[in-house]
Amino acid sequence: MLIPGIDNDKGKLVANEIKEKVFHIEKLLSRFDPEGETANLNKTAYKDPVQVSDELWEYITQCAYYYEKTFGAFDIALWPIIEFWKYPRITDIEDEEVQLDDQVKEKLEMSGFQQLKLNQENKTIRFLSPIVELDFGGYGKGLAAEKISAILEKHQINKALINFGEDLVLAIGHHPQGEFWEFGIPHAYNPEEKVYYFRLRDKTLSSSGSYYEHEEKGSLKPLKHLVSPYTGYPVKDIRTLCVQSRGPVEAEILSTALIVSPETVKQDILANFPDSTAIEIVYHNKKPQISPI
């Protein structure tokens, strides 16, 4: 996080407040923290309806809104099918492809927001599938950035750059030496080279990449956690999808939703978010092709 011109005492105060808020959100939304509310919900909501806190209810219903607006492309209840692709699951049989298709279909049918029953009056949630779990991986970072922005606004800080590992960048105001904060998107095969530049001012940039760097130099492998809710299969090719939006939650959700969606659906999704724009960078023979959505 970069806050130009802030004095030391105020900087410590703001940093501590941000640290407490981010820690709180992480604990609340974590699937792994045994004392966290989401982890407890995942353990118990198939047995009986679970009443959740006002805060968690707010976040889940916000995710439900984006689930509808993205035609199901953004879905916090896809963990069973994501987990299926992250860990070995195929046995050595003759017709491996048929077995794989059957398993994917079964996991997909038992995953997704349709497996959640929400009761607005009592603020309870019930899981209709024994294997469904909530995973806020495509939402929590944007939420944290939104809360950080609110803290900075409270302290009357009007110039700042918040960078979450370069895949989510929130620019508040303008650069102290220019009208914009400039941010470059790295080449997938040569990160020192930038293939596209964004000029940010009071905007958020979220980028989702479908790959990770393999042990062999210059070799990339598709990530298996970016799974299409339409097919149940991971994104196969090497691509980066970037969304520029006014709000960090919307930016992060859209970059996740658009990269797993078929080409025929992407423009329809983006049309529901007039304050957002997106580009997609697809690599063919290690050469980037950049297209607006």
GUMI-788936 format. One line per 2 residues: number of its first residue (from 1); their letters; for each residue x, y, z of C-alpha. Coordinates in Angstrom, 2 decimals, padded with zeros to 5 digits. Layout:
N
NUM	a	X,Y,Z  ...
END
This chain:
293
1	ml	000.00,000.00,000.00  001.35,003.43,-000.97
3	ip	000.02,006.63,000.63  002.04,009.63,-000.55
5	gi	002.77,012.37,001.98  001.24,010.75,005.06
7	dn	002.99,011.48,008.36  004.38,008.65,010.47
9	dk	001.88,008.77,013.35  -001.16,008.88,011.10
11	gk	000.35,006.18,008.90  000.67,003.82,011.88
13	lv	-002.90,004.54,012.97  -004.31,003.85,009.51
15	an	-002.14,000.77,009.01  -003.28,-000.77,012.31
17	ei	-006.94,-000.12,011.52  -006.53,-001.71,008.09
19	ke	-004.69,-004.70,009.55  -007.51,-005.34,012.05
21	kv	-010.19,-005.07,009.36  -008.41,-007.39,006.92
23	fh	-007.76,-009.94,009.66  -011.43,-009.86,010.64
25	ie	-012.60,-010.44,007.05  -010.10,-013.24,006.53
27	kl	-011.24,-015.02,009.69  -014.92,-014.56,008.86
29	ls	-014.69,-015.85,005.28  -011.99,-018.50,005.64
31	rf	-012.91,-022.12,004.90  -009.88,-023.25,006.88
33	dp	-010.09,-021.40,010.20  -011.88,-023.84,012.55
35	eg	-013.09,-020.92,014.66  -014.38,-018.94,011.69
37	et	-018.05,-018.59,010.84  -017.76,-019.80,007.25
39	an	-015.85,-022.93,008.29  -018.53,-023.71,010.85
41	ln	-021.26,-023.11,008.29  -019.59,-025.54,005.87
43	kt	-019.48,-028.21,008.57  -023.06,-027.97,009.80
45	ay	-025.41,-026.44,007.22  -026.29,-029.73,005.52
47	kd	-027.66,-031.17,008.76  -029.82,-028.20,009.77
49	pv	-030.42,-024.58,008.76  -027.72,-022.37,010.29
51	qv	-028.41,-018.81,011.40  -025.54,-016.57,010.37
53	sd	-024.39,-013.16,011.57  -025.75,-010.01,009.93
55	el	-022.35,-009.38,008.38  -021.95,-012.81,006.80
57	we	-025.56,-012.70,005.61  -024.82,-009.39,003.88
59	yi	-021.84,-010.87,002.05  -023.64,-014.07,001.02
61	tq	-026.64,-012.17,-000.32  -024.28,-009.85,-002.21
63	ca	-022.71,-012.93,-003.76  -026.19,-014.18,-004.64
65	yy	-026.83,-010.88,-006.46  -023.66,-011.29,-008.51
67	ye	-024.50,-014.94,-009.17  -027.71,-013.79,-010.86
69	kt	-026.11,-010.86,-012.69  -023.33,-013.06,-014.12
71	fg	-025.76,-015.81,-015.17  -024.16,-018.20,-012.69
73	af	-020.56,-017.60,-013.79  -019.65,-016.25,-010.35
75	di	-020.52,-018.91,-007.79  -019.18,-019.21,-004.24
77	al	-020.58,-022.75,-003.89  -018.46,-024.52,-006.53
79	wp	-015.84,-025.87,-004.13  -016.67,-029.58,-004.70
81	ii	-015.92,-029.37,-008.44  -012.88,-027.12,-007.86
83	ef	-011.51,-029.54,-005.28  -012.12,-032.41,-007.71
85	wk	-009.71,-030.84,-010.21  -007.07,-029.86,-007.66
87	yp	-006.40,-033.39,-006.41  -005.90,-036.78,-008.17
89	ri	-009.14,-038.70,-008.67  -008.87,-041.00,-011.74
91	td	-008.19,-044.72,-011.36  -006.44,-046.78,-014.00
93	ie	-009.29,-048.16,-016.09  -009.87,-048.70,-019.80
95	de	-012.33,-045.88,-020.47  -010.80,-043.06,-018.48
97	ev	-012.46,-040.28,-020.48  -015.97,-041.62,-019.90
99	ql	-015.26,-042.06,-016.20  -013.98,-038.48,-015.99
101	dd	-017.08,-037.06,-017.71  -019.34,-038.98,-015.34
103	qv	-017.50,-037.76,-012.26  -017.49,-034.15,-013.46
105	ke	-021.23,-034.28,-014.15  -021.93,-035.75,-010.72
107	kl	-019.80,-033.17,-008.87  -021.24,-030.29,-010.87
109	em	-024.82,-031.35,-010.18  -024.08,-031.40,-006.43
111	sg	-022.32,-028.02,-006.46  -023.41,-024.45,-006.98
113	fq	-025.69,-021.79,-005.60  -028.75,-023.87,-006.46
115	ql	-027.69,-026.11,-003.58  -028.17,-023.29,-001.05
117	kl	-031.49,-022.50,000.61  -031.55,-018.98,002.03
119	nq	-034.22,-017.81,004.46  -034.38,-014.01,004.47
121	en	-036.64,-013.71,007.51  -034.47,-015.80,009.85
123	kt	-031.15,-015.23,008.06  -030.52,-018.95,007.91
125	ir	-028.75,-021.03,005.29  -029.24,-024.70,004.55
127	fl	-027.15,-026.82,002.19  -029.15,-029.15,-000.04
129	sp	-026.09,-031.19,-001.02  -023.88,-033.13,001.42
131	iv	-020.68,-032.06,-000.34  -021.31,-028.37,-001.06
133	el	-019.09,-025.80,000.66  -018.75,-022.03,000.42
135	df	-015.49,-020.64,-000.90  -015.06,-016.84,-001.03
137	gg	-011.82,-016.99,-003.00  -013.10,-014.81,-005.85
139	yg	-014.71,-012.28,-003.51  -012.76,-011.79,-000.28
141	kg	-009.88,-009.79,-001.75  -012.24,-007.32,-003.41
143	la	-014.19,-007.00,-000.17  -010.99,-006.29,001.78
145	ae	-009.99,-003.62,-000.74  -013.43,-002.03,-000.43
147	ki	-013.12,-001.87,003.37  -009.60,-000.41,003.09
149	sa	-010.92,002.26,000.74  -013.59,003.19,003.30
151	il	-010.96,003.47,006.04  -008.81,005.77,003.89
153	ek	-011.83,007.91,003.08  -012.67,008.18,006.80
155	hq	-009.16,009.50,007.42  -009.51,011.96,004.51
157	in	-006.81,010.29,002.46  -007.48,011.06,-001.20
159	ka	-004.35,009.67,-002.86  -003.28,006.05,-002.44
161	li	-002.43,002.88,-004.31  -003.46,-000.46,-002.81
163	nf	-001.88,-003.47,-004.47  -002.96,-007.03,-003.63
165	ge	-000.19,-009.02,-005.29  -000.74,-007.19,-008.60
167	dl	-003.90,-009.13,-009.46  -006.04,-006.51,-007.69
169	vl	-005.02,-002.85,-007.71  -007.10,-000.03,-006.22
171	ai	-006.12,003.50,-007.25  -007.51,006.32,-005.12
173	gh	-007.15,009.77,-006.63  -004.22,010.45,-008.92
175	hp	-000.50,009.88,-008.82  001.30,012.73,-007.01
177	qg	003.30,013.42,-010.18  000.61,012.89,-012.78
179	ef	-003.09,012.56,-013.53  -003.19,008.75,-013.29
181	we	-001.61,005.73,-011.69  -000.20,003.65,-014.55
183	fg	-000.22,-000.12,-014.20  001.13,-002.62,-016.72
185	ip	-000.09,-006.18,-017.38  002.90,-008.54,-017.63
187	ha	003.48,-010.93,-020.52  002.58,-014.43,-019.35
189	yn	005.82,-015.95,-020.67  008.07,-012.95,-019.98
191	pe	006.80,-011.06,-016.90  009.36,-008.27,-017.29
193	ek	007.63,-007.27,-020.53  004.29,-005.44,-020.30
195	vy	001.66,-006.19,-022.94  -000.94,-003.61,-021.93
197	yf	-001.16,-000.53,-019.71  -004.07,000.81,-017.69
199	rl	-004.31,004.40,-016.49  -006.16,004.32,-013.19
201	rd	-007.81,007.10,-011.21  -010.47,006.25,-008.62
203	kt	-010.72,002.85,-010.26  -009.93,-000.77,-009.47
205	ls	-008.14,-003.17,-011.79  -008.58,-006.90,-011.27
207	ss	-006.73,-009.50,-013.33  -007.34,-013.24,-013.48
209	gs	-004.81,-015.52,-015.14  -005.50,-019.10,-016.20
211	yy	-001.93,-020.32,-015.72  001.00,-020.82,-013.38
213	eh	004.72,-020.96,-014.07  005.97,-024.51,-014.47
215	ee	009.34,-025.80,-013.27  010.64,-025.77,-016.81
217	kg	011.69,-022.24,-017.76  009.30,-020.57,-020.19
219	sl	006.68,-023.26,-019.65  003.21,-022.46,-018.31
221	kp	000.50,-024.82,-017.12  -003.23,-024.07,-016.81
223	lk	-004.55,-023.51,-013.30  -007.09,-026.12,-012.29
225	hl	-009.05,-023.97,-009.85  -010.56,-021.81,-012.60
227	vs	-013.49,-024.08,-013.37  -016.38,-023.24,-015.66
229	py	-019.75,-023.62,-013.90  -021.23,-024.32,-017.34
231	tg	-019.09,-027.36,-018.18  -017.40,-028.37,-014.93
233	yp	-014.00,-028.27,-016.66  -011.07,-025.90,-016.01
235	vk	-010.04,-023.15,-018.43  -007.55,-024.86,-020.76
237	di	-005.64,-022.22,-022.67  -003.24,-019.51,-021.46
239	rt	-005.04,-016.22,-020.97  -005.36,-013.16,-018.74
241	lc	-008.61,-011.31,-018.23  -008.54,-007.77,-016.86
243	vq	-011.49,-005.77,-015.56  -011.48,-002.07,-014.73
245	sr	-014.29,-000.94,-012.46  -015.20,001.72,-009.93
247	gp	-015.55,-000.80,-007.12  -013.07,-003.53,-006.09
249	ve	-015.75,-006.13,-005.31  -017.28,-005.79,-008.76
251	ae	-013.88,-005.82,-010.45  -012.73,-009.01,-008.74
253	il	-016.00,-010.82,-009.27  -016.13,-009.92,-012.96
255	st	-012.55,-010.96,-013.70  -013.32,-014.34,-012.15
257	al	-016.69,-014.72,-013.84  -015.60,-013.63,-017.31
259	iv	-012.51,-015.82,-017.57  -014.53,-019.01,-016.97
261	sp	-017.43,-018.02,-019.25  -017.87,-019.01,-022.90
263	et	-017.32,-016.29,-025.48  -021.03,-016.16,-026.28
265	vk	-021.88,-015.13,-022.70  -019.10,-012.66,-021.82
267	qd	-020.61,-009.60,-023.48  -024.02,-010.32,-021.96
269	il	-022.46,-010.46,-018.49  -020.50,-007.25,-018.96
271	an	-023.61,-005.47,-020.25  -025.07,-005.82,-016.74
273	fp	-022.20,-003.72,-015.35  -022.05,-000.40,-017.24
275	ds	-019.33,001.02,-014.96  -016.91,-001.77,-015.88
277	ta	-014.77,-002.48,-018.94  -012.71,-005.57,-019.73
279	ie	-010.01,-006.87,-022.03  -008.83,-010.43,-022.62
281	iv	-005.28,-011.43,-023.51  -005.05,-014.86,-025.14
283	yh	-001.69,-016.43,-025.98  -001.11,-018.37,-029.19
285	nk	002.39,-019.77,-029.66  003.44,-017.52,-026.74
287	kp	002.23,-014.40,-028.58  -000.48,-012.26,-026.92
289	qi	-003.67,-011.31,-028.73  -005.56,-008.54,-026.94
291	sp	-009.30,-008.08,-027.42  -011.86,-005.87,-025.69
293	i	-014.98,-007.60,-024.39
END
